[in-house]
């Protein structure tokens, strides 16, 4: 059997954005033509695995980690995907760090230290690149901005029902609960007919929200089931601020859906023309934004094409490693297409 030229470590999270990325990777590898071997699919990211993967990757010229922690010594070229903003919080965000479990806080120095071993550090957007550069300035010139791949499962499905999808799992570092209250209040203020559908369980929300007559709780759905809601919804609500990428922003752009989100550089970069901005914690601003959810947004199904993404991430184009973080948001949003 021919030795794989690229070894990918896929250990770690199977849900959320990490799980979505692995789904896209599997689709990319389906043709079997790339000289790639994937390890760690069934492994947790533990200290013992970080040692074992170095042995498993012996002989591979290129090693790629999808889980934030660079390989230490294997490979003549080491690449790592960094996609957890919590590892690179600013000093002003310290209260968010205090909410995290001890296990995550223990990861931070390891993740940051191991970046010095990487030749290429891929990040999903310019804001995430800046986070990394601010916390670990020595690796600034190794950063590569690549928007995560997003492949639609099919075209929109026409429906007469007006609905707003909230594809966010509540978490201590997400401001979704407070902003969900704002959304429901804005809908009432406008006497808007929209239903709100959220990927959460009742126990994950305060009781008054979980029982709200406008709100349908979907639980945590696998990607193929959630995609059916994406194809049928009218608009999307994504109020989150501390994100490495923001998959819902990209999904809205791909499907051609207005996405109600904060007016930030990251939102503009990822969502493009799908962005319908509002001011956080401002009911009046959100009510005004609701007036725009029936506008036409042209779908961009190839905006985050998986083939271009993995070609760049894995170095299959053999581009010279590394890229300066200083770049315009417009250039960053097109990175996956280059």
C-alpha positions as CSV (number, residue, x, y, z in Angstrom):
1,X,0.0,0.0,0.0
2,X,1.3,3.5,-0.9
3,X,2.4,5.6,2.0
4,X,-0.1,8.5,2.6
5,X,1.5,11.9,1.9
6,X,-0.8,13.7,4.3
7,X,-2.0,12.5,7.7
8,X,-5.0,14.3,9.3
9,X,-5.7,14.1,13.0
10,X,-9.5,14.2,13.4
11,X,-9.7,13.5,17.1
12,X,-12.0,15.5,19.3
13,X,-15.5,17.0,19.1
14,X,-18.1,15.3,16.9
15,X,-20.8,17.9,17.3
16,X,-21.3,21.6,16.4
17,X,-18.9,23.2,14.0
18,X,-16.2,20.5,14.5
19,X,-18.7,17.8,13.5
20,X,-19.9,19.8,10.5
21,X,-16.3,20.2,9.3
22,X,-15.7,16.5,9.5
23,X,-18.9,15.8,7.4
24,X,-17.5,18.1,4.8
25,X,-14.1,16.4,5.0
26,X,-15.7,12.9,4.5
27,X,-17.5,14.2,1.4
28,X,-14.2,15.7,0.0
29,X,-12.4,12.4,0.6
30,X,-15.1,10.3,-0.9
31,X,-13.4,10.0,-4.4
32,X,-10.4,8.4,-2.8
33,X,-7.9,10.1,-5.1
34,X,-6.0,12.3,-2.6
35,X,-3.0,10.6,-0.8
36,X,-4.6,11.2,2.6
37,X,-4.9,9.1,5.8
38,X,-7.2,10.2,8.6
39,X,-6.5,9.1,12.2
40,X,-8.2,9.7,15.5
41,X,-11.8,9.7,14.4
42,X,-12.9,7.8,17.5
43,X,-10.5,9.4,19.9
44,X,-10.9,12.1,22.5
45,X,-8.3,14.8,22.5
46,X,-6.3,13.8,25.5
47,X,-2.6,14.1,26.4
48,X,-2.1,10.4,25.7
49,X,-3.6,10.8,22.2
50,X,-1.3,13.8,21.5
51,X,1.6,11.5,22.1
52,X,0.2,8.5,20.2
53,X,-0.7,10.5,17.1
54,X,2.9,11.5,16.7
55,X,3.7,7.8,16.4
56,X,0.7,7.1,14.1
57,X,1.8,9.8,11.7
58,X,5.4,8.5,11.2
59,X,6.6,8.9,7.7
60,X,4.1,11.5,6.5
61,X,5.6,14.6,4.9
62,X,2.6,16.7,5.8
63,X,0.6,16.4,9.0
64,X,-2.7,18.3,9.6
65,X,-4.5,18.7,12.9
66,X,-8.2,19.7,12.9
67,X,-8.4,20.1,16.6
68,X,-6.5,23.3,17.5
69,X,-3.4,21.5,18.7
70,X,-0.5,21.3,16.3
71,X,1.6,18.2,15.9
72,X,4.9,18.6,17.8
73,X,7.5,16.9,15.7
74,X,6.1,14.7,12.9
75,X,6.0,16.0,9.3
76,X,8.3,18.3,7.4
77,X,5.2,20.6,7.2
78,X,2.8,20.9,10.1
79,X,-0.6,22.5,9.6
80,X,-3.3,23.1,12.2
81,X,-6.9,24.3,12.1
82,X,-7.6,26.7,15.0
83,X,-11.4,27.1,15.5
84,X,-12.1,27.7,19.1
85,X,-12.4,31.4,20.0
86,X,-12.4,30.5,23.8
87,X,-8.7,29.6,23.5
88,X,-8.0,33.2,22.5
89,X,-10.2,35.4,24.6
90,X,-9.1,39.0,25.1
91,X,-8.4,40.3,28.7
92,X,-11.7,42.2,28.6
93,X,-13.5,38.9,28.0
94,X,-12.2,37.3,31.2
95,X,-15.7,36.8,32.7
96,X,-16.4,34.4,29.8
97,X,-13.3,32.4,30.7
98,X,-14.4,32.1,34.3
99,X,-17.6,30.4,33.1
100,X,-15.7,27.6,31.3
101,X,-14.9,24.2,32.8
102,X,-11.5,23.6,34.2
103,X,-10.7,21.2,31.4
104,X,-11.1,24.0,28.7
105,X,-9.0,26.4,30.8
106,X,-6.3,23.8,31.0
107,X,-6.2,23.5,27.2
108,X,-5.4,27.2,26.6
109,X,-1.6,27.2,27.3
110,X,-1.2,23.9,25.4
111,X,-3.0,25.2,22.4
112,X,-1.1,28.5,22.3
113,X,2.3,26.9,23.0
114,X,1.9,24.3,20.3
115,X,1.1,27.0,17.7
116,X,4.9,27.7,17.7
117,X,5.4,24.2,16.2
118,X,3.1,24.8,13.3
119,X,4.1,26.0,9.8
120,X,0.6,27.0,8.7
121,X,-2.2,28.0,11.1
122,X,-5.6,28.1,9.4
123,X,-8.4,30.2,11.0
124,X,-12.0,30.6,9.7
125,X,-12.2,34.4,9.5
126,X,-10.3,37.6,9.9
127,X,-11.6,38.3,13.4
128,X,-10.3,34.9,14.6
129,X,-7.0,35.5,12.9
130,X,-6.7,38.8,14.9
131,X,-7.6,36.9,18.1
132,X,-4.7,34.5,17.5
133,X,-2.3,37.2,16.5
134,X,-3.1,39.3,19.6
135,X,-2.6,36.4,22.0
136,X,0.4,34.7,20.2
137,X,2.1,37.5,18.2
138,X,5.1,35.3,17.2
139,X,2.9,33.2,14.8
140,X,1.2,36.2,13.0
141,X,3.0,35.5,9.7
142,X,1.9,31.8,9.7
143,X,-1.9,32.6,9.7
144,X,-4.0,31.6,6.8
145,X,-7.6,32.8,6.7
146,X,-9.9,30.1,5.2
147,X,-13.7,30.4,5.6
148,X,-15.1,27.0,6.6
149,X,-16.7,24.9,3.9
150,X,-20.5,24.9,3.7
151,X,-22.3,22.7,1.2
152,X,-26.1,23.1,0.8
153,X,-28.1,19.9,0.7
154,X,-30.5,21.2,-1.9
155,X,-32.5,24.3,-3.0
156,X,-35.0,26.2,-0.9
157,X,-38.4,24.6,-0.4
158,X,-41.3,27.1,-0.9
159,X,-43.6,27.4,2.1
160,X,-46.4,29.8,3.1
161,X,-45.4,29.6,6.8
162,X,-43.2,32.5,8.1
163,X,-40.5,31.2,10.5
164,X,-37.2,32.3,12.0
165,X,-34.6,29.6,12.7
166,X,-32.3,30.0,15.7
167,X,-29.6,27.4,15.1
168,X,-27.7,27.9,18.3
169,X,-27.3,25.6,21.3
170,X,-27.4,27.6,24.5
171,X,-24.1,27.8,26.3
172,X,-22.7,29.9,29.2
173,X,-20.5,31.9,26.8
174,X,-23.3,32.6,24.2
175,X,-25.6,35.6,24.7
176,X,-28.5,33.8,23.0
177,X,-30.9,33.6,25.9
178,X,-31.0,37.4,26.5
179,X,-31.2,38.1,22.8
180,X,-33.9,35.5,22.2
181,X,-36.0,37.5,24.7
182,X,-35.3,40.6,22.6
183,X,-36.4,38.7,19.4
184,X,-39.7,37.6,20.9
185,X,-40.4,41.1,22.3
186,X,-39.6,42.6,18.9
187,X,-42.0,40.1,17.2
188,X,-44.7,41.0,19.6
189,X,-44.1,44.7,19.1
190,X,-44.5,44.3,15.3
191,X,-47.3,41.8,15.8
192,X,-45.3,39.7,13.4
193,X,-46.7,36.2,12.5
194,X,-43.4,34.4,12.5
195,X,-42.8,31.2,14.5
196,X,-39.4,30.9,16.1
197,X,-37.6,27.5,15.9
198,X,-34.5,26.9,18.0
199,X,-32.1,24.0,18.2
200,X,-32.4,23.5,22.0
201,X,-34.1,21.3,24.6
202,X,-36.6,22.8,27.1
203,X,-34.2,22.2,30.1
204,X,-31.6,24.4,28.3
205,X,-33.7,27.5,28.6
206,X,-35.4,29.4,31.4
207,X,-38.9,28.0,32.0
208,X,-40.7,31.1,30.7
209,X,-38.8,30.9,27.4
210,X,-39.1,27.2,27.0
211,X,-42.9,27.6,27.3
212,X,-43.2,30.7,25.1
213,X,-46.2,30.3,22.7
214,X,-44.1,31.5,19.7
215,X,-41.2,29.2,20.3
216,X,-40.7,25.7,19.0
217,X,-37.8,23.8,20.4
218,X,-36.2,21.3,18.0
219,X,-33.6,19.7,20.2
220,X,-30.1,19.2,18.9
221,X,-30.5,17.8,15.4
222,X,-28.0,16.0,13.2
223,X,-26.9,18.0,10.2
224,X,-29.1,16.3,7.6
225,X,-32.2,17.0,9.7
226,X,-31.3,20.6,10.5
227,X,-30.7,21.2,6.8
228,X,-34.4,20.5,6.1
229,X,-35.2,23.4,8.4
230,X,-32.7,25.6,6.6
231,X,-34.4,24.9,3.3
232,X,-37.9,25.9,4.7
233,X,-37.3,28.8,7.0
234,X,-37.9,32.5,6.2
235,X,-34.9,34.0,8.0
236,X,-32.3,33.2,10.6
237,X,-31.4,34.7,14.0
238,X,-27.7,34.6,15.1
239,X,-26.9,37.0,17.9
240,X,-23.6,35.4,19.1
241,X,-20.5,37.5,19.5
242,X,-17.7,35.1,20.6
243,X,-17.4,32.8,17.6
244,X,-14.5,31.6,15.6
245,X,-16.6,31.6,12.4
246,X,-20.4,31.5,12.8
247,X,-21.7,28.7,10.6
248,X,-25.3,30.1,10.6
249,X,-24.0,33.3,9.0
250,X,-22.5,31.2,6.2
251,X,-25.5,28.9,5.9
252,X,-27.7,32.0,5.4
253,X,-25.5,33.2,2.6
254,X,-25.4,29.8,0.9
255,X,-29.2,29.4,1.0
256,X,-30.1,33.0,0.3
257,X,-31.7,33.8,3.7
258,X,-31.7,37.1,5.6
259,X,-29.8,36.6,8.9
260,X,-30.4,38.9,11.8
261,X,-27.1,39.4,13.5
262,X,-24.9,42.0,15.1
263,X,-23.4,44.5,12.7
264,X,-19.8,43.4,13.2
265,X,-16.9,43.0,10.8
266,X,-17.1,39.2,11.3
267,X,-20.8,39.2,10.4
268,X,-20.2,41.2,7.3
269,X,-17.3,39.1,6.2
270,X,-19.1,35.7,6.6
271,X,-22.7,36.6,5.8
272,X,-22.1,39.0,3.0
273,X,-25.3,40.3,1.5
274,X,-27.4,38.0,3.6
275,X,-26.7,40.1,6.7
276,X,-29.6,42.0,8.2
277,X,-27.9,43.9,11.1
278,X,-29.3,45.0,14.3
279,X,-27.9,46.5,17.6
280,X,-27.6,44.0,20.4
281,X,-30.0,44.3,23.3
282,X,-32.1,46.9,21.4
283,X,-35.7,45.8,20.8
284,X,-36.4,48.8,18.5
285,X,-33.4,48.0,16.3
286,X,-34.4,44.3,16.1
287,X,-38.0,45.2,15.3
288,X,-36.8,47.4,12.4
289,X,-34.6,44.5,11.2
290,X,-37.7,42.2,11.2
291,X,-39.2,44.4,8.5
292,X,-36.4,43.2,6.2
293,X,-36.8,39.4,6.6
294,X,-39.0,39.1,3.5
295,X,-36.3,40.7,1.3
296,X,-34.7,38.8,-1.5
297,X,-31.3,37.4,-0.9
298,X,-29.5,35.8,-3.8
299,X,-28.3,32.3,-2.8
300,X,-24.5,31.7,-3.1
301,X,-24.3,27.9,-3.0
302,X,-20.6,28.0,-3.9
303,X,-19.4,30.8,-1.6
304,X,-17.8,28.3,0.7
305,X,-17.0,25.4,-1.6
306,X,-15.4,22.4,0.0
307,X,-13.0,21.4,-2.7
308,X,-11.2,24.8,-2.7
309,X,-11.2,24.8,1.1
310,X,-9.5,21.4,1.6
311,X,-7.1,22.0,-1.3
312,X,-5.8,25.0,0.6
313,X,-6.1,23.6,4.1
314,X,-4.2,20.4,3.3
315,X,-1.6,22.2,1.1
316,X,-2.6,20.2,-2.0
317,X,-2.1,23.4,-4.1
318,X,1.5,23.5,-2.7
319,X,1.1,27.2,-2.0
320,X,4.0,28.6,0.0
321,X,2.9,28.2,3.7
322,X,1.8,31.1,5.8
323,X,0.1,34.4,5.2
324,X,0.1,37.7,7.0
325,X,-2.9,38.3,9.1
326,X,-3.2,41.9,7.9
327,X,-5.7,41.7,5.1
328,X,-9.0,43.3,4.3
329,X,-12.3,41.7,5.3
330,X,-13.3,41.6,1.6
331,X,-10.2,39.6,0.7
332,X,-10.7,37.2,3.7
333,X,-14.3,36.5,2.7
334,X,-13.1,35.4,-0.7
335,X,-10.2,33.3,0.6
336,X,-11.9,29.9,0.0
337,X,-12.5,30.7,-3.6
338,X,-8.9,31.6,-4.5
